[in-house]
Amino acid sequence: MREYNPQGIIPEHVAIIMDGNGRWATARQLKRTEGHREGLQAVRRVTTTAANMGIKILTLYAFSTENWKRPVSEVRFLMSLPKYMEDEVLPELIENNVRVQMMGFTENIPKSTLDSIRRAESLTKSNDGLLLNIAFNYGSRAEIVHAVQTISQEVATDKLSVDEIDEKTIDDRLMTAALGPKSNPDFLIRSSGEVRLSNFLLWQLAYAEMYFTDVLWPDFDQEVFENCIGEFQHRQRRYGGLSE
């Protein structure tokens, strides 16, 4: 990992695929749910560090549309994590002026889970520091399909012409549109050594810098996250062009 420079360039929008909770627990002969619980503490540490760095948006992949395929007991526990977050993590986020919001499909999410998420959003809505954007029951392909359906309906009802459809048209109908001009991440981090996107922000990551680390998510702390940002600071972003 590269050394982090506090005076260096800081990405405005960082996205993280939080991976490795289960392997962390298995290595310690614990239940997978214990890994998810410890992963929540990593969320607290990383979010606080990102807020102090001046990062504007932190998007965390918490639960995918494919995660429903996991064992029922594990899914049930994952649905309880927003309540644990509300009780154990939210007070520190409020102290650090963090605003919380959810991005994803609300279908199938238990009412108690959604209520915890909505309370976190309500309690932090006035905060104007880092925006913690939690991708929960989110899948990029489903998001893109929904955007195409919306655009098709607008064309069919003469609200939009085919000639008017461009990249911004799609951008504005994706779930990340609510994030404003910083909707596309500058930097993607994936923990645990896996090198794939797992149906996460497929459109939005087109020009993001990416970093894959072997560190398991529950082991992420301030030093690990700073080292990841240090890696970003040593990249040259060319957006398809040439560097000077």
N, C-alpha and C positions, 0 to 999 in steps of 0.2 A: 504493500500500500504506500501511496505517496503522502508526504507530510502535509498537513493542513496549514494554510496560511490565513490567519484571521483578517489580514488586510487584502487578501486575494479576492478574485471574483466569486461571488456567492450565487448559486442557481436560485432563480425565483420560485420555481415549481419543481419539487422533487417527488417522484412516485416510487413506492417500494412494494415489491412482492415479498411479503413476510413468509418465509418458508423455513422449515426445519424444526417446528415445535414437536412433532411426533418423534423425530429422530433424537432430539435432545432428551426427551423423556425416556425413550427406549434405552439409550446409552446409560441412563441412571437407574434402570429397572423400575421406572415409574409408569403410571398410566399415561396414555397420550393426552388425556384431559389436563394432566398436571403441566404438560408442555405448553398447552394453550393458555393456561392460567399464568405461567411464567412469561409467556410471550406478551401478555397484557402489560407486564411491568416494563418490558422492552419498549412498548408503545409509549408509555409514560416518559421513559428516559430519552428516547429519540425525539419525541415531540417537544419536550422542554428544551433540548439542545438545539433543535432546529429553530425554535422561536427565539432563542437567545442569539443565534447566528444572524437573524434577520431574513430567513427564508420566508417567503410570502404564503406559499401553499404546500402542504404535505398531503399527498394522496396515498392512502394505505389500502392494499387489497386484503380485505378482512374475510370475505366469504364470497365465493364465486357461484354462479348459477350451476356449475357442475358439482359443487361440494355437497349437494343434496344426495349424491350417490354414496356418500360415506355411511358407515354404520349408524343406525338410528340413535344409539346412545351418544355417539360423538356429535352428531348434528344437534341433538337436544342440548348438549353442553355448550356448543358454539352459539346457540341461540340465547344462552344465559349470559354470555360474556358482556353484552352491552349493559346489563344490570351491574355486573362486577365493575365495569368501567365507570359507571355512574357513581358507585360508592367509593371506589379506591383510587381512581385516576382523575376524575373530573375536577375535584377541588384544586389539585395542583395546576391543571390546565387553566382554570379560571384565574388563579393567582398570576399566571404567565400571560394573561390577556389573549388566550387562544379561543377561537370560534370553531365550533364543531358543526359539521353538516354531513348528511348521508347522501350517497349517490348509488342508486340501484333500483331494482324492481321491488315493489312492496308486496306483490302477490306472494302468498305462502308464508310470509314472515309472521310468527305468532304475535298476537296483539301485545302481550307483555313485553316482548323484545322491541317492537316498534315504539311502544310507549316510552321505554328507557331512552331510545335514540332521540325521540321527539323532545323529551325533557332536557336532554343534553343540548340540543339545538336551541331550545327556548332559553335556557339558563345562560347561554354564551352568545346569544344573538347580538348583544350590544358591544361585544369585544371587537377590537379593530386590529388585533395583532395577527399572528399566523392563523391561517384557515386550515383546520384539520379536516380533510375531505375523506370520509370513510366509504370505500366501495364495498357495499354489503348487499349480497344477492345481486351481484353485478357480473355481466358477461359482455365482452366487446362485440361479438358477432350478433347477439340479440339486440344490443344497443344500436348497431348499424342497421339491422333489419327494421327496427322500429322507426329509425330516422327515414329510411327509404319509404316505408309505408306512409309516414306523415307527409313527405314530399309528394308522393303519388296522389294522395288524397287532395292535397292543395292544387295539384295540376288538374285533377278530375273536376274540381269545383271552380276552376278558373281563377283561383287565388294566386296562382303562380304559373308562369309559362315555362316550357322546356328550355328555352333559350336563357332564362334567368338562373338556371341551376348551375352553380359553381362550387368551389371548395367551401366558401363561406356559408352557402346554403346548407351544406351538410354539417359544418361546424356548429351552426346555430341550432341544429335539431338533435345534437348529441347531448347526453347527460352532462357533459363537462361545460356546456354553454353557460351554466350558472356560475362558473368560475371567472367569467369575463375574459379580458384580453390575455390572461396568463393560463388559459385552459390547457394548452399543450405543455407537458412536462419538459423541462430542460435536461433532466437527469433521471434515469431509472436505475434503481438498485435492486438486485435480487440476492437474498441470503441463501445459504445452505449448499452452494455449489452447483445447483441445477442451472442449465443454460437454455431457457425457453421463456416465452412470454405468457403462456397459459391463458390465452384469451383475455388479456388485459390491455386495454387502451390501444388496440391495434392501429386505429386511425391516428390517434393523438401522438403516438411515439415515433412518427415517421422520421423526425430529425433529432430525436433525443439522443444524448450520450448515454451509454449503458455500461453498467459495472456489475459483474457477477462475483460474489465473494463466497468462500467456503464457510464463513462464520455462520453458525445457526442463529436463527432469529432471537431466541431467548438470551443469547450471549451478547446481543447488541447493547452497547452502552455509549457514553459520550465519546470515548476514545475511538471506538470502532466507526461510529458515524462520522466523526471528524476526518478520519483517514479516508473514508469513502468520498467525502467532499474534496479532500486533497487530491484524489484521483481526478475528479472533475476539473479541478483548477489547472491540471496539466494537459488537458485536452485542447485541441483546436477545432472549433466548430466552423465548418465550411458550407453547410447547407447545399452541397452539390457543386460548389465553386472551388476555387483554388485559394490556398493561403498565400499571404503576401511574402 
